Amino acid sequence: MSQNQTLPIVIIGTGLSGYTLARELRKLDTETPLVLVTADDGRSYSKPMLSNGFAKGKAADELAQADADTQAEALNARIMTHTRIEAIDPEAGRITTGAGTLDYGRLILAWGANPVRIPLEGDGMDALYQVNDLTDYGHFREGVAGARRVVILGGGLIGCEFANDLINGGFEVEVVAPDPRVLPALLPEAASEAVRAGLEEAGVRFHLQHSARAVHRTSEGVSVTLDDGRVIEADLGVAAVGLQPRTELAAAAGIECGRGIRVNQYLETSAPGVYALGDCAEVCGHVLPYVMPLMAAARALAKTLAGERTPVHYGSMPVTVKTPACPVAVCPPPADAAGEWHVEGEGRSLRALFRSENGDLLGFAVTGDCAGEKQSLSREVPAILPA
Ligand SMILES: Cc1cc2nc3c(=O)[nH]c(=O)nc-3n(C[C@H](O)[C@H](O)[C@H](O)COP(=O)(O)OP(=O)(O)OC[C@H]3O[C@@H](n4cnc5c(N)ncnc54)[C@H](O)[C@@H]3O)c2cc1C
């Protein structure tokens, strides 16, 4: 399909990726017709606030920064809310939505990731909260009102952040995770231990190296049966076992997908005129479901859409884990990097540096009082996608 400049630029998704891209585009091009299509209500919000909004006493409405109408006016855009994309036809340059078809000049997929659902026995799967957007957060806030005991499935970033937020909110919190340590995908062992110790001291109870086998509804909430037969009774359950980039509709349209929707450094998918960014995208082999990468992608793509084809550049991308019981910042080394972790410090304040055989710093994790070294260490770590 040849790219038709008179047809609108259509962005699917009004999360941080979709709205940041629209905002960056409007700084460069105020005229090209712009349509945003979203399955949700189009309110803008900062998703990282979902896992530390409870202790701050924030209701869903308070986390919303602007509604869809306000955004549409500010962006000089049409925003189609509660409208789900059902199919893409890249040949025709057309998408099919629940509300009919729409022709696009350029199409941007910014439709995020689905929470992973683990297959468990029992009738309680639907009773587990999965908090991946503002609507989920609103339901979760309603569910948690009056609850006392919360069980969280998952000891990764989101599970640990919710555990810290809820323990600060005065709940009894138990975390179940199959791995021997928390944040196993992000941290070296010593740093994981520091975070676990911090959360335990705050009152979180961990059941590590145990999987949930079944979840049942009970008169009080849910019961989770572990693989060793123990049963955890709780008023409320949260599943935080990972996210899976949304690829199904892209793959069905013949667009190349791997772990995410595959794009090159220009955010171009395998279909001409179709781009992807954010949690749904695999950028030059990297799936980085965090805010910093999507901001960099949005700035580069906005320039491309405005006429100056621009590659995205990822510097080092440190992630701050919002666990005040033991603050953490981490910049994981590349998955295939050769080298070793060197850990310094004591107690909860650790500086773990991943160095190559030549001594080059390829990644780091800093905890406790060392977490403030994030910026200075980030400057030493090589860029993920150099310019
Ligand atoms: C609880 C939590 C805490 C986090 N904390 C941090 C943090 O501290 N730091 C950090 O860097 N990152 C954090 N992240 C990750 C970060 O928030 C995400 O990387 C980012 O918000 C993803 O934005 P997105 O726009 O790509 O996707 P999303 O925000 O998921 O937006 C997807 C959009 O697509 C729409 N959509 C989906 N399917 C369709 C369809 N078929 N048709 C139409 N529209 C559709 C949705 O309605 C939505 O508007 C956190 C994530 C979570 C869940």
PDBQT file of the ligand as one rigid body, heavy atoms in Angstrom, charges set to zero:
ROOT
HETATM    1  C1  LIG A 401       1.278  -1.705  37.814  1.00  0.00    +0.000 C 
HETATM    2  C2  LIG A 401       2.367  -1.251  36.880  1.00  0.00    +0.000 A 
HETATM    3  C3  LIG A 401       3.409  -0.472  37.362  1.00  0.00    +0.000 A 
HETATM    4  C4  LIG A 401       4.414  -0.034  36.504  1.00  0.00    +0.000 A 
HETATM    5  N1  LIG A 401       5.441   0.714  37.001  1.00  0.00    +0.000 NA
HETATM    6  C5  LIG A 401       6.417   1.153  36.163  1.00  0.00    +0.000 A 
HETATM    7  C6  LIG A 401       7.477   1.983  36.639  1.00  0.00    +0.000 A 
HETATM    8  O1  LIG A 401       7.562   2.304  37.819  1.00  0.00    +0.000 OA
HETATM    9  N2  LIG A 401       8.409   2.424  35.748  1.00  0.00    +0.000 N 
HETATM   10  C7  LIG A 401       8.359   2.091  34.421  1.00  0.00    +0.000 A 
HETATM   11  O2  LIG A 401       9.222   2.520  33.647  1.00  0.00    +0.000 OA
HETATM   12  N3  LIG A 401       7.361   1.297  33.946  1.00  0.00    +0.000 NA
HETATM   13  C8  LIG A 401       6.395   0.834  34.775  1.00  0.00    +0.000 A 
HETATM   14  N4  LIG A 401       5.392   0.047  34.292  1.00  0.00    +0.000 N 
HETATM   15  C9  LIG A 401       5.342  -0.211  32.836  1.00  0.00    +0.000 C 
HETATM   16  C10 LIG A 401       4.778   1.000  32.087  1.00  0.00    +0.000 C 
HETATM   17  O3  LIG A 401       3.714   1.559  32.817  1.00  0.00    +0.000 OA
HETATM   18  C11 LIG A 401       4.322   0.550  30.690  1.00  0.00    +0.000 C 
HETATM   19  O4  LIG A 401       5.509   0.201  29.980  1.00  0.00    +0.000 OA
HETATM   20  C12 LIG A 401       3.569   1.599  29.894  1.00  0.00    +0.000 C 
HETATM   21  O5  LIG A 401       2.575   2.243  30.656  1.00  0.00    +0.000 OA
HETATM   22  C13 LIG A 401       2.952   0.935  28.656  1.00  0.00    +0.000 C 
HETATM   23  O6  LIG A 401       2.226   1.875  27.927  1.00  0.00    +0.000 OA
HETATM   24  P1  LIG A 401       1.553   1.468  26.538  1.00  0.00    +0.000 P 
HETATM   25  O7  LIG A 401       0.892   2.714  26.060  1.00  0.00    +0.000 OA
HETATM   26  O8  LIG A 401       2.547   0.821  25.645  1.00  0.00    +0.000 OA
HETATM   27  O9  LIG A 401       0.463   0.376  26.879  1.00  0.00    +0.000 OA
HETATM   28  P2  LIG A 401      -0.915   0.513  27.707  1.00  0.00    +0.000 P 
HETATM   29  O10 LIG A 401      -0.804   1.513  28.779  1.00  0.00    +0.000 OA
HETATM   30  O11 LIG A 401      -1.291  -0.876  28.086  1.00  0.00    +0.000 OA
HETATM   31  O12 LIG A 401      -1.973   1.067  26.650  1.00  0.00    +0.000 OA
HETATM   32  C14 LIG A 401      -2.533   0.228  25.692  1.00  0.00    +0.000 C 
HETATM   33  C15 LIG A 401      -3.700   0.952  25.060  1.00  0.00    +0.000 C 
HETATM   34  O13 LIG A 401      -4.172   0.167  23.950  1.00  0.00    +0.000 OA
HETATM   35  C16 LIG A 401      -5.579   0.000  24.038  1.00  0.00    +0.000 C 
HETATM   36  N5  LIG A 401      -5.930  -1.254  23.355  1.00  0.00    +0.000 N 
HETATM   37  C17 LIG A 401      -5.503  -2.513  23.614  1.00  0.00    +0.000 A 
HETATM   38  N6  LIG A 401      -6.021  -3.385  22.738  1.00  0.00    +0.000 NA
HETATM   39  C18 LIG A 401      -6.790  -2.673  21.899  1.00  0.00    +0.000 A 
HETATM   40  C19 LIG A 401      -7.590  -3.009  20.765  1.00  0.00    +0.000 A 
HETATM   41  N7  LIG A 401      -7.680  -4.245  20.297  1.00  0.00    +0.000 N 
HETATM   42  N8  LIG A 401      -8.264  -2.003  20.156  1.00  0.00    +0.000 NA
HETATM   43  C20 LIG A 401      -8.171  -0.711  20.588  1.00  0.00    +0.000 A 
HETATM   44  N9  LIG A 401      -7.408  -0.349  21.640  1.00  0.00    +0.000 NA
HETATM   45  C21 LIG A 401      -6.732  -1.325  22.291  1.00  0.00    +0.000 A 
HETATM   46  C22 LIG A 401      -5.857   0.013  25.523  1.00  0.00    +0.000 C 
HETATM   47  O14 LIG A 401      -7.216   0.321  25.763  1.00  0.00    +0.000 OA
HETATM   48  C23 LIG A 401      -4.904   1.136  25.970  1.00  0.00    +0.000 C 
HETATM   49  O15 LIG A 401      -5.472   2.398  25.713  1.00  0.00    +0.000 OA
HETATM   50  C24 LIG A 401       4.380  -0.415  35.136  1.00  0.00    +0.000 A 
HETATM   51  C25 LIG A 401       3.336  -1.223  34.658  1.00  0.00    +0.000 A 
HETATM   52  C26 LIG A 401       2.339  -1.639  35.520  1.00  0.00    +0.000 A 
HETATM   53  C27 LIG A 401       1.233  -2.520  34.998  1.00  0.00    +0.000 C 
ENDROOT
TORSDOF 0
